[in-house]
């Protein structure tokens, strides 16, 4: 099915049944939290289950923690990103190849952006 500009791909909105299921599940929120807390405190439960219960409680109370990623190049140096256009011969950027120097990459990148 092809989408028509200006027309919703889902004109009926979310199915009403989904809202009903959420409403039913929310009725058990207090009991579910109590169950998680009981599992977390029960030393007879496997450690993995206790940790997961604690994580679930913390996530619901405080939100999931931010995830950070430390990116770097080879041996911890700067990351080098090479951009290649399909139409390199028609004013696009340089084809990325091992023989291109960093200076050639910088000058070609500057030309492609201007």
N, C-alpha and C positions, 0 to 999 in steps of 0.2 A: 504494500500500500504506500503510495507516495503522499507526502504531507503537502498541504496547500498553504502557502504563506498567509499568515493572519488567522489561521483556523487551528483550534486546539486539536492535538492528537488524541485527547481524552475528554471529549465534550461533556460526558456524564460525570466526570470527577471520580474520586475514589469510590469503590464499591461500599455501600452502606453496611454490608456484613462485616467489613474490616473494623469499622467504628464500633460495632456491637461486640466483636471479639475483644477489642481493647477495653471496652467498658466492663465486660465480664472479668477479664484478667485483673483489672485495677481493683476490683472488689476484694481481691486476695492479697493486696499489697502488704498489709500489716502482718498477716500470718506468714507470708513468704519471707519477710525480713526477720521475723522471730525465728523461723526455721533456719535461715542462714546464720543468725547469731548463735543459735543452739549448736549447730554443726561446728562452727568456729571454736566454740568452747569445749566441745566433747573430745577428750583426749583418746577415746576409743576409735574415733574416725581416723581414716588415713590422713597423713600430714598433707598430701596434695589436695584432698577435699577440704580440709580446714583452711588452707591457704587460699584456695579458690573462693570459698565462702567469704573470707575476710576481704579479698579483692572485690568481690561483687558488692559487699556492703560499702566499702570505701568509694567505689566508682559511682554508686547511686547517691551517696552523701556529698561527695566533693567533685564528681566528674572524673573522667579519665585523665591521667597525667599527660602533659605535653610530650610529644615524641620528638627528639632531636636527632639529627644525623650529621656526622662530621665527615665531610667529603674532602678528598684530596687526591692528588695525582700519585704517580709511582714514587715509592720511598718517602711518602709524606710531603712531597713537593706540591706546587700549585697544579690544579687540574687544568688540562688543556682540552678545549672543546673545538673540534673542527666542524665547520658547517659547509655542506656541499649542496649546490643547487643542481637540479636536473638539467637546467639550461646553462651550464657553465660557459659555453661558447657565446651565449647571447647576453653578455653583461652580468651573468651571475657570478657567484663566488668561485674561487679556485677549486679544482678537484683536489680532494685531500689525498696526498700521497706522501710516502716516507721521505722523498727527496725535497719536499717543500720545507724551507726554513721557517722558523717562527716569525722572522721579519716579513717573509713573503706572505705568510698567513695573515699577519696584522694588516699589511697594506692592501691585500685583496679584500679582507673583511671590511676595511674602511671604505673602499670603492663600492662594494656591494650595498653598503648602508646609505651612501650619499645619493 
